[in-house]
Amino acid sequence: MVAAGDADQNSVAERLGIKPDMVVQEIGWDEDVDEDVRSAIEETIGADILDEDAQEVIDVVLLWWRDDDGDLGDALLEVRGLLNENGVVWVLTPKTGQPGHVEPSEIAEAVPTVGLSQTANISVAAGWAGTKLVPPKSKTKR
């Protein structure tokens, strides 16, 4: 029998749209990140999550972001560099009431300046929320 917690842990990668063999990079790791989320993702992709020094083309970036981490727009510009054309950035922020909580308006203001679109908000773990950012749909080429 699968415990409810196990089922939830296994589905977090699925909720983030992460599939086997994807290349996932993590930026902003600190001792407060949710290790269950990280474990579920690594189990799904069958590899380690890459750190911020990775030079590969990335499918998904996990950006752990807290209120005192600096300028979100600058951070998003940096992560876009290695993102593949259909790549996704998940901005993972502490939930309301948690230390380091980021106001949703801060994310909404930073997103258009870096050429991304905000498409979803989900609960990732007990203390973390996720905001999905994607490149805009490209115009049909003539």
Secondary structure as UniProt FT lines:
FT   HELIX           4..15
FT   TURN            16..17
FT   TURN            20..21
FT   STRAND          24..27
FT   TURN            31..32
FT   HELIX           35..45
FT   TURN            52..53
FT   STRAND          58..64
FT   TURN            67..68
FT   HELIX           72..80
FT   TURN            81..82
FT   STRAND          83..94
FT   TURN            96..97
FT   TURN            99..100
FT   HELIX           104..113
FT   TURN            114..115
FT   STRAND          117..125
FT   TURN            126..127
FT   STRAND          128..134
//
